[in-house]
Amino acid sequence: MASATPRAGKTLTEKRSGGDGARQPGMTDVARLAGVSAQTVSRTLAGHPNVQPKTRAKVLAAVEQLGYRKNNAARVLSSGRSRTIGVVTLQTNFYSRANLTCGIETAAREAGYSVSTATTASLDTAAIEDAMTRLADQGVEGVILAVPLVHVSPRIEQLTRSVPTITVDGSRTPATEVVAVDQSLAARLATRHLIELGHENIWHVAGPGEWLDASSRCAGWRDTLEAEGLPVPPVLEGDWTPASGYRNGLILGKIPDVTAVFVASDEMAFGVIRALHELGRKVPEDISVVGVDDIDLAEYCSPSLTTVAQPFAEMGALAVAHLMRHVADPDAAPAPASVEPKLIVRASTGRVRGAAG
């Protein structure tokens, strides 16, 4: 008579729901299920280059089946929960990233959670894997990814399946939920505003191509111009910094027929305006400038910056709310949410010279 094969371990869903109170899986459990040594499991999870692809796949499959974490201590205290969420963000001093993180922390605190932040110096897949792994090892109950997923590796895919994950820039894996601003709409609002002021030669300073925010804004700008039958100038690419805006401003200021520019971030717009001033081009009399973000400094730029506001606090609160729901029901289907941007008109835009009032 054939005997039933005992299950090697509980599924992640069973462990989250409490199950029969069995202990959390350890590295030896993963090793036993994968048919390898505990040292091989440790090397695999550390990303050691000498682990064979076939072995790595067996270990990761066992990790996913068992719902293993390297450090489960915080999750098995009296409540069985860490009451902590993780945030993966770029190691940068950009105001927009800081504002978003602040919004997340405020909403998390109101929900009774603390926030553990893991920064990454680049958008390299291995760097994001490392940041997510560090948070998972701390026993966070969920993760908010505030960086774009340029490439989704098997490790990132496995992590987003085992730890509830929200992304806030539109990129995703099949297991993540998305909370994002409609960046194409942001670009359409900015470009339409300039068109309504009579501008027909509207240039664009874009963000880095690997950021989905940047590519979506660029597409919205291009689509709006094409819909109006207006020329689409070459795209000038920046890197979100004021310095890159300044460099591109020096180019724009030397092109006689440029009358307006849509810049993909406020900080780059500051650099553009500085360069135009140095070249003797007046804003907005000679060239109108529109940014994106509406950071606090935008109102105090000279002239004050017309921009498309991103509601960072609202985005942070919405991301936390979605994460809490995902934590409570990890098997629920991902439900994307979009936040609408708003055009803020200030002094850096005006009617093109010679246009009717």
C-alpha positions, -999 to 999 in steps of 0.1 A, spaced: 0 0 0 14 34 -10 20 57 19 14 95 17 45 116 15 46 139 45 48 176 38 82 191 43 69 224 57 40 248 60 33 272 33 38 309 40 1 316 41 -4 288 68 24 303 89 10 338 87 -25 325 97 -11 309 128 -14 272 117 -10 248 146 16 269 164 46 250 149 80 266 152 93 289 125 116 272 99 153 274 102 183 272 79 186 234 86 150 229 74 158 247 42 189 226 37 170 194 44 143 202 19 168 213 -8 191 184 -2 221 205 4 242 216 34 233 245 57 265 262 45 253 260 9 220 276 20 239 304 38 261 310 7 231 311 -16 212 336 5 244 358 7 246 358 -31 279 339 -32 291 336 -68 304 300 -65 269 285 -60 258 267 -91 226 280 -107 208 246 -103 217 245 -66 206 282 -61 173 274 -77 167 244 -54 176 265 -23 154 295 -33 125 271 -40 129 256 -5 130 291 10 98 301 -7 80 269 2 90 271 39 86 309 42 121 310 57 137 342 71 173 344 83 162 361 115 128 353 127 133 364 163 114 397 161 84 380 145 80 353 172 78 375 203 46 375 223 25 390 196 42 371 168 46 403 149 73 429 145 50 459 140 76 472 116 75 479 79 105 484 56 113 510 30 138 506 2 150 540 -11 178 555 -30 208 569 -11 202 605 -21 195 640 -9 166 646 -34 138 665 -17 112 644 -34 125 611 -19 128 627 15 92 640 13 79 606 3 97 588 31 84 614 56 48 607 44 54 570 48 68 574 83 39 596 94 13 572 82 31 542 96 33 558 130 -4 566 130 -10 529 122 11 518 151 41 507 131 77 517 131 98 521 99 131 505 90 148 521 60 173 503 38 191 526 13 207 515 -19 235 535 -36 223 525 -71 195 509 -90 216 478 -97 195 446 -92 220 432 -68 219 463 -46 181 462 -45 182 425 -37 206 432 -8 184 460 6 153 439 5 171 409 20 183 431 49 147 442 56 134 406 54 161 394 78 148 420 103 114 404 102 95 434 87 59 426 80 59 444 47 81 465 23 75 497 4 98 499 -26 105 536 -34 130 527 -62 122 515 -97 126 478 -105 147 481 -137 152 444 -138 133 418 -117 156 390 -107 144 356 -93 156 367 -59 135 399 -60 106 379 -73 109 355 -44 112 383 -18 81 401 -31 62 368 -29 73 360 7 71 396 21 40 418 12 54 445 -11 41 478 -24 59 498 -51 54 536 -55 68 543 -90 47 521 -112 72 492 -117 62 459 -103 65 421 -100 34 398 -103 32 397 -64 34 435 -57 8 462 -54 14 495 -70 6 530 -56 18 557 -80 12 592 -94 -1 593 -130 32 606 -144 19 608 -180 -9 630 -167 16 652 -149 35 657 -182 2 664 -201 -8 690 -176 25 708 -179 27 706 -217 -9 716 -222 -4 747 -199 25 758 -221 5 752 -253 -24 773 -239 1 801 -234 8 801 -271 41 781 -270 48 759 -300 85 750 -295 85 732 -262 116 713 -252 119 687 -224 147 679 -199 140 643 -189 151 623 -159 172 592 -161 158 567 -186 159 538 -161 133 556 -139 97 548 -150 86 582 -137 110 598 -162 100 577 -192 63 582 -184 67 620 -182 86 620 -215 59 600 -232 32 623 -219 51 654 -232 56 638 -266 20 625 -269 6 660 -261 28 677 -287 20 651 -314 -17 654 -307 -15 691 -314 6 687 -345 35 704 -329 72 695 -334 88 672 -309 124 685 -302 152 662 -291 150 651 -255 177 664 -232 185 639 -204 194 648 -168 199 628 -136 174 646 -113 202 669 -99 202 707 -103 237 704 -119 223 683 -147 195 709 -152 221 736 -153 241 718 -180 210 714 -201 200 750 -194 232 762 -210 222 742 -241 186 755 -242 197 791 -237 217 791 -268 189 778 -291 171 810 -304 137 795 -311 132 778 -277 103 795 -259 94 770 -233 108 739 -215 91 712 -194 116 699 -169 110 665 -152 118 677 -117 118 709 -97 155 705 -87 166 702 -123 144 732 -132 163 753 -106 195 745 -125 179 753 -159 167 787 -146 201 795 -132 218 788 -165 192 809 -184 199 838 -161 236 835 -167 231 835 -204 209 866 -202 177 848 -211 147 860 -190 122 837 -174 94 837 -184 98 866 -209 122 847 -232 117 811 -220 89 797 -198 99 769 -174 76 742 -158 89 716 -133 74 686 -115 71 678 -77 62 711 -61 88 708 -34 89 735 -7 116 755 -25 97 758 -57 76 787 -44 108 806 -34 127 802 -67 133 834 -87 109 836 -104 86 813 -84 83 780 -102 53 768 -121 52 730 -114 30 699 -113 25 689 -76 29 654 -65 11 647 -32 39 629 -14 22 628 19 -9 613 3 12 588 -16 29 577 16 -3 573 35 -19 554 6 11 531 3 10 523 40 -27 517 39 -23 493 9 5 476 27 -15 471 59 -43 455 38 -17 433 20 -2 422 53 -36 413 66 -45 393 35 -13 383 16 -33 361 -8 -55 390 -20 -51 400 -56 -28 431 -60 -49 463 -64 -31 492 -81 -39 528 -70 -32 560 -89 -29 595 -74 -37 625 -96 -11 653 -98 -21 690 -99 -8 719 -119 4 749 -97 8 780 -118 34 806 -106 56 832 -122 80 811 -143 55 807 -172 39 833 -193 25 839 -228 49 836 -257 59 869 -271 36 880 -298 7 856 -288 -28 871 -283 -38 877 -248 
